[in-house]
Each structure stands twice: as C-alpha cells, then as structure tokens.
Amino acid sequence: MTTQQQDEPPILPEEAVADDSASIGGSSTSESQASLRSSILDYRRENGRTYHRMSDGKYAFPNDAREQERLDTVNYVWMLTLDGDFCLCPKNDISAKRVLDIGTGTGVWALDYADAHPEASVQGVDLSPIQSTYVPPNCYFEVDDLEKEWTWSTPFDFIFCRDMNGSFADWEGVIAQAYKNLEPGGYLEIQDSIWPPVCDDGTLKEDSALYKWSHLLVEACDKIGRPINQTNKRPAMMEAAGFEEIKTTRVRFPISPWPKDQKLKEVGTANQVQLVHGLEALTLGLFTRVLDWTKEEAMVMCLEVRKDLKNLKIHAYWNGYVVYGLM
C-alpha cells in the first residue's frame, strides 16, 4: 500500500524583495562490468565539456570538474532539505549491512553514509569513474551500466537512488532489478525532483526564459526516451515490482532565496548557486544534440535563464519526491 504525505501550504515569499542579479557570478564477473581502463577514462569532448565514454550518450550531462562541483552542491541541497538525514527510510538511523548507491556521481552520498555507518559496506556505481580515490575502508566504487542486467551475487539490504531523473529509459526495469537484488526486509529509496518548475502566484510567466528553458528540457528528454516529468509515478512502479509499505514524501526546492521561511530560503540559496553555475551542463548536450540548437543559441538561452534565476520576484520551485518501499 502506498501512503502519500499531505500537500503542504504554498511557500510564502518575502514581503519585499529586490533582484539580486549582482550577487552571484556567471559563471562483478559479467561483461557489463568494467574496470577503470584507459578507454573509459578517455572521456568524449563536446562543446568544451567532457562526457562519459562507457555506454556513450546514455547520460546527457557532462562529468568534468565543474559538473562534479555542481553535483556536490546538489547533494548539499538535499541534505538541507532532509535536515541532514541521508534517507527517510529506517536505514538512516539503523545501519544497513550492504548498501548500493545507484548513479553515485561523485560518490559524496556513499562516502558520507559509509563514514556515518562504519559497520555498513557501501558500494557506489556510475557510468563515470569520477569518485574520490580517498575512501573509507567500507566504501567501494565501480563503473557499470545499470540499465544492463545486475549480476551481484550477494543481495543488499539498502539500495539508494538520487537525482537519476533523465538517466534511465526503463525505470520499471531498474526498480524490478533493485527488488531482485534486495534481501527480505531491505529497502529501496528513490529521491528525485520533477520537471518543470512550478509557481503558486503567477510570477513565473510563460514568456519567461526560465519557463521556456525548463519546458524545452522536458521536450528534449522526452525525445531521447528518458523523461524528467514522471517522478510522481515512482510509487506505482515500486508497487508493481512487489514493494510493500511504500511511503512518499513531497519536498520543495525554490529556485532562489525568495521564500520567507528560513529553511526554504537556505535551500533556495544553495539551489540557486548550483543552477546558476550549472546551466550550461544541463543545457548544451540536450539542446545541441536533440533540439538542433547551435552552441551559441544555447548559451544565449542560458544567459537569459540566469537572469531569471537571480530575480527574487519569480517565486518558482521544483517539487521533489522521496519514495521508499520494503522488499
């Protein structure tokens, strides 16, 4: 059975705000598994950014140092939102034995969880080998394509997935594999936002750059078969896979520090930073490869969106969902 947290009241903005545009600068044994070979480390270069080589093109966003910084900021946004908790399922307080972090990115969540739970064995998996080489003894990373068959011989008791929106073409298949790779009593938790951003008071206009850009991203991801606007369907997918006691919590990510509520203001500040500095990462690949824009056209769009992200009179936010279920 799925339980849904009741919707929270609208986010209230500060009574009087100004545009702060000057305050932030622009700027296993299966064939599917892979070791850190030179061929994987030889990243593909495009529009001045680098992209993963393994299963080339599956993931639309770069993996370079600038993007790694953004991903770490996104982790900070989530930790602020969840009041410092790693997850909302019981594995936050009661340590897991074997943990799998799918789509680990820089590995920051896996590293922090391993540090906080030294009795747990934590494994992070990603298409890119961009994780730190300085890891606690209970944390491991490997390069693998999670859309292929999972072949781990020992089940996990906690599988974690965050911000993989737009990464998988077959979410049902990934969730089904997670179910098969959990031991009885284990948990799967998925944390993700849903696009496009929304607004409760009409300040996000349809003719604004932010509105146009976000809807174009949705369109591009739909065209490559990796949608970013179906996060709210995860509970039904988990139920279909066999998970029980499914719980869903909605969270909100303001685009900037416009809310009156102090916690949401802090979340908005961090979210604004990662968005302002990560616009090109989110935009260039999809707009030039999928929507047939030139790099120059995409950069102009980023410039206009950046202005909207710094305008505290635009009271927009992304909804996010934390969904977990019991095997």
C-alpha positions as CSV (number, residue, x, y, z in Angstrom):
1,M,0.0,0.0,0.0
2,T,1.2,3.5,-0.8
3,T,0.9,6.3,1.7
4,Q,1.1,9.9,0.5
5,Q,2.1,12.9,2.7
6,Q,-0.5,15.6,2.6
7,D,0.4,18.6,0.5
8,E,2.0,21.5,2.4
9,P,0.7,25.0,2.1
10,P,2.1,27.4,-0.5
11,I,5.5,28.8,0.0
12,L,5.3,32.4,1.1
13,P,7.8,34.9,-0.4
14,E,9.4,37.7,1.5
15,E,7.1,40.7,1.5
16,A,9.6,42.9,-0.3
17,V,12.5,41.7,-2.4
18,A,14.9,43.0,-4.9
19,D,16.6,41.5,-7.9
20,D,19.9,40.1,-6.6
21,S,21.4,39.5,-10.1
22,A,24.7,41.2,-9.0
23,S,25.2,38.9,-6.0
24,I,26.1,35.7,-7.9
25,G,28.7,35.3,-10.6
26,G,28.0,34.0,-14.0
27,S,29.9,31.6,-14.2
28,S,31.2,-8.5,-10.7
29,T,32.1,-11.0,-13.5
30,S,29.6,-10.1,-16.2
31,E,30.6,-8.4,-19.4
32,S,28.7,-5.3,-18.4
33,Q,31.1,-4.6,-15.5
34,A,34.2,-2.6,-16.3
35,S,37.5,-1.8,-14.5
36,L,39.0,1.7,-14.8
37,R,40.6,1.1,-18.1
38,S,42.1,3.9,-20.2
39,S,39.2,3.6,-22.7
40,I,36.8,4.6,-20.0
41,L,38.9,7.4,-18.7
42,D,39.2,8.8,-22.3
43,Y,36.2,11.0,-22.0
44,R,34.3,12.3,-25.0
45,R,34.7,16.0,-25.5
46,E,32.0,18.2,-26.8
47,N,31.3,22.0,-26.6
48,G,34.2,22.4,-24.2
49,R,32.9,19.8,-21.8
50,T,33.7,16.1,-21.1
51,Y,31.2,13.3,-21.1
52,H,31.3,9.6,-20.1
53,R,32.7,7.1,-22.5
54,M,31.0,3.9,-21.3
55,S,27.6,3.4,-22.9
56,D,28.3,6.7,-24.7
57,G,25.3,9.0,-24.9
58,K,23.1,7.4,-22.3
59,Y,23.6,10.1,-19.8
60,A,23.1,13.6,-21.3
61,F,25.1,15.6,-18.9
62,P,28.9,16.2,-18.5
63,N,31.3,14.7,-15.9
64,D,34.0,17.3,-15.7
65,A,35.2,19.2,-12.7
66,R,32.7,21.9,-13.0
67,E,29.8,19.4,-13.1
68,Q,31.3,17.5,-10.2
69,E,31.2,20.7,-8.1
70,R,27.6,21.2,-9.1
71,L,26.7,17.6,-8.1
72,D,28.2,18.1,-4.7
73,T,26.1,21.2,-4.3
74,V,23.0,19.3,-5.2
75,N,23.9,16.8,-2.5
76,Y,24.1,19.7,-0.1
77,V,20.6,21.0,-1.2
78,W,19.2,17.5,-0.4
79,M,20.9,17.4,3.0
80,L,19.5,20.8,3.9
81,T,16.0,19.7,2.7
82,L,16.1,16.5,4.7
83,D,17.6,18.1,7.8
84,G,20.8,16.3,7.5
85,D,19.3,12.8,7.0
86,F,20.8,10.6,4.4
87,C,17.4,9.0,3.7
88,L,13.9,8.8,5.1
89,C,13.6,5.0,5.4
90,P,14.7,3.3,8.6
91,K,18.3,2.8,7.2
92,N,19.1,6.4,8.2
93,D,19.2,5.5,11.9
94,I,19.5,1.7,11.8
95,S,22.6,0.9,9.8
96,A,22.4,-1.2,6.7
97,K,24.8,-4.1,6.2
98,R,25.2,-3.9,2.4
99,V,24.3,-0.7,0.6
100,L,24.2,0.0,-3.1
101,D,24.1,3.6,-4.4
102,I,23.0,3.6,-8.0
103,G,24.1,6.5,-10.1
104,T,26.5,7.6,-7.4
105,G,28.0,10.5,-9.3
106,T,30.9,12.0,-7.3
107,G,30.2,9.4,-4.6
108,V,29.6,12.0,-1.9
109,W,26.5,10.4,-0.5
110,A,28.1,7.0,-0.4
111,L,31.2,8.4,1.2
112,D,29.3,10.2,3.9
113,Y,26.9,7.3,4.6
114,A,30.0,5.0,4.9
115,D,31.6,7.4,7.3
116,A,28.5,7.7,9.4
117,H,27.8,3.9,9.4
118,P,31.2,2.2,9.7
119,E,29.6,-1.2,10.1
120,A,28.0,-0.9,6.6
121,S,29.6,-1.9,3.4
122,V,28.7,0.8,0.8
123,Q,29.1,0.3,-2.9
124,G,28.6,3.2,-5.4
125,V,28.0,2.6,-9.1
126,D,28.1,5.0,-12.0
127,L,29.0,5.3,-15.7
128,S,31.8,7.7,-14.9
129,P,34.8,7.0,-12.7
130,I,34.8,10.4,-11.1
131,Q,34.7,9.4,-7.5
132,S,37.4,10.2,-4.9
133,T,40.3,7.8,-4.5
134,Y,40.4,8.6,-0.8
135,V,37.7,6.4,0.6
136,P,36.9,4.9,4.0
137,P,37.7,1.1,4.1
138,N,33.9,0.3,4.0
139,C,33.2,2.2,0.7
140,Y,33.8,1.0,-2.8
141,F,33.1,2.3,-6.3
142,E,32.8,0.6,-9.7
143,V,31.9,1.6,-13.2
144,D,28.9,-0.2,-14.6
145,D,25.8,0.4,-16.8
146,L,22.8,-0.1,-14.5
147,E,20.4,-0.5,-17.5
148,K,22.1,-3.9,-18.2
149,E,21.4,-6.9,-16.0
150,W,22.6,-6.7,-12.5
151,T,24.8,-9.6,-11.5
152,W,25.8,-9.1,-7.9
153,S,25.8,-12.5,-6.1
154,T,25.0,-11.2,-2.7
155,P,21.8,-9.2,-2.0
156,F,21.8,-5.8,-0.5
157,D,19.6,-4.6,2.4
158,F,19.5,-1.0,1.2
159,I,19.5,0.4,-2.3
160,F,19.6,4.1,-2.7
161,C,19.0,6.3,-5.8
162,R,19.0,10.0,-6.0
163,D,18.7,12.5,-8.9
164,M,18.6,9.9,-11.6
165,N,15.8,11.7,-13.4
166,G,16.6,11.7,-17.2
167,S,19.1,8.9,-16.7
168,F,17.0,5.7,-17.3
169,A,14.8,4.8,-20.2
170,D,13.2,1.9,-18.3
171,W,12.6,2.9,-14.7
172,E,10.3,-0.1,-14.3
173,G,13.1,-2.4,-15.2
174,V,15.6,-0.7,-12.9
175,I,13.2,-0.8,-10.0
176,A,12.4,-4.5,-10.7
177,Q,16.2,-5.3,-10.7
178,A,16.5,-3.4,-7.4
179,Y,13.8,-5.6,-6.0
180,K,15.5,-8.8,-7.1
181,N,18.8,-7.6,-5.6
182,L,17.4,-6.8,-2.1
183,E,17.2,-9.3,0.7
184,P,13.8,-9.7,2.5
185,G,13.3,-6.7,4.8
186,G,15.5,-4.5,2.6
187,Y,14.6,-1.0,1.4
188,L,14.8,0.8,-1.9
189,E,14.7,4.6,-1.6
190,I,14.4,7.0,-4.6
191,Q,14.9,10.7,-4.2
192,D,14.3,13.0,-7.2
193,S,12.8,16.2,-8.4
194,I,10.2,16.6,-11.1
195,W,10.3,19.0,-14.0
196,P,9.3,21.6,-15.0
197,P,9.4,24.0,-12.0
198,V,6.1,25.4,-10.8
199,C,4.8,28.6,-9.3
200,D,1.8,29.3,-7.0
201,D,1.4,33.0,-7.5
202,G,1.8,33.5,-11.3
203,T,5.2,35.2,-11.1
204,L,6.7,32.5,-13.4
205,K,5.4,33.8,-16.7
206,E,5.0,31.6,-19.8
207,D,7.1,34.1,-21.8
208,S,10.0,34.0,-19.4
209,A,13.3,32.4,-20.3
210,L,13.1,30.1,-17.3
211,Y,9.7,28.8,-18.2
212,K,10.7,28.2,-21.9
213,W,14.0,26.6,-21.0
214,S,12.6,24.2,-18.5
215,H,9.9,23.0,-20.9
216,L,12.4,22.6,-23.7
217,L,14.5,20.4,-21.4
218,V,11.4,18.3,-20.7
219,E,10.8,18.1,-24.5
220,A,14.4,17.1,-25.2
221,C,14.4,14.3,-22.5
222,D,11.1,13.0,-23.9
223,K,12.7,12.8,-27.4
224,I,15.6,10.7,-26.1
225,G,13.2,8.5,-24.1
226,R,14.5,9.5,-20.7
227,P,11.7,11.7,-19.3
228,I,12.2,14.0,-16.3
229,N,8.5,14.8,-15.7
230,Q,7.3,11.4,-14.3
231,T,8.9,11.3,-10.9
232,N,5.5,11.1,-9.3
233,K,4.9,7.7,-10.9
234,R,7.7,6.0,-9.0
235,P,5.4,4.8,-6.1
236,A,3.2,2.9,-8.6
237,M,6.2,1.4,-10.3
238,M,7.6,0.2,-6.9
239,E,4.2,-1.3,-6.0
240,A,4.1,-3.1,-9.4
241,A,7.6,-4.5,-8.7
242,G,6.4,-6.0,-5.4
243,F,7.5,-3.5,-2.8
244,E,5.3,-3.0,0.2
245,E,4.7,-0.3,2.8
246,I,5.6,2.4,0.2
247,K,5.8,5.9,1.6
248,T,6.1,9.1,-0.3
249,T,7.2,12.5,1.0
250,R,7.0,15.7,-1.1
251,V,9.7,18.3,-0.7
252,R,10.3,21.6,-2.5
253,F,13.3,23.3,-4.0
254,P,13.0,27.0,-4.5
255,I,15.0,28.4,-7.5
256,S,16.4,31.1,-5.3
257,P,16.3,32.5,-1.7
258,W,12.9,34.1,-2.3
259,P,10.8,32.3,0.4
260,K,10.1,33.9,3.7
261,D,10.6,30.6,5.5
262,Q,14.2,30.5,6.7
263,K,14.9,26.8,5.9
264,L,13.4,27.2,2.4
265,K,15.4,30.4,1.9
266,E,18.6,28.5,2.8
267,V,17.6,25.6,0.4
268,G,16.9,28.2,-2.3
269,T,20.3,29.9,-1.8
270,A,22.2,26.7,-2.4
271,N,19.9,25.6,-5.2
272,Q,20.4,29.0,-7.0
273,V,24.1,28.5,-6.8
274,Q,24.1,25.1,-8.4
275,L,21.6,26.2,-11.1
276,V,23.4,29.5,-12.0
277,H,26.8,27.7,-12.3
278,G,25.4,24.6,-13.9
279,L,23.1,25.9,-16.6
280,E,25.5,25.0,-19.5
281,A,25.9,21.5,-18.1
282,L,22.1,21.0,-18.1
283,T,21.6,22.7,-21.4
284,L,24.3,22.2,-24.0
285,G,24.2,18.5,-24.7
286,L,20.4,18.2,-24.9
287,F,19.8,21.5,-26.8
288,T,22.6,20.9,-29.4
289,R,22.2,17.1,-29.9
290,V,18.4,16.7,-29.6
291,L,16.8,20.1,-30.3
292,D,19.3,21.1,-33.1
293,W,20.3,24.4,-31.5
294,T,23.7,25.9,-32.1
295,K,26.0,26.2,-29.2
296,E,25.7,30.0,-29.4
297,E,21.9,29.9,-29.3
298,A,22.1,27.6,-26.3
299,M,24.5,29.9,-24.5
300,V,22.2,32.9,-25.1
301,M,19.3,31.0,-23.6
302,C,21.5,30.2,-20.6
303,L,22.3,33.9,-20.2
304,E,18.6,34.8,-20.1
305,V,17.7,31.9,-17.7
306,R,20.5,33.0,-15.4
307,K,18.8,36.4,-15.1
308,D,15.5,34.8,-14.1
309,L,17.2,32.6,-11.5
310,K,18.6,35.7,-9.8
311,N,15.3,37.6,-9.9
312,L,13.8,37.1,-6.4
313,K,10.4,38.3,-7.7
314,I,10.0,35.0,-9.5
315,H,8.6,32.6,-6.9
316,A,9.2,29.3,-8.7
317,Y,10.3,25.9,-7.2
318,W,10.7,22.3,-8.2
319,N,8.7,19.6,-6.4
320,G,10.7,16.7,-5.2
321,Y,9.7,13.2,-4.1
322,V,11.3,10.8,-1.6
323,V,9.8,7.4,-2.1
324,Y,10.8,4.2,-0.3
325,G,9.5,0.7,0.0
326,L,10.1,-2.6,1.7
327,M,11.1,-5.8,0.0
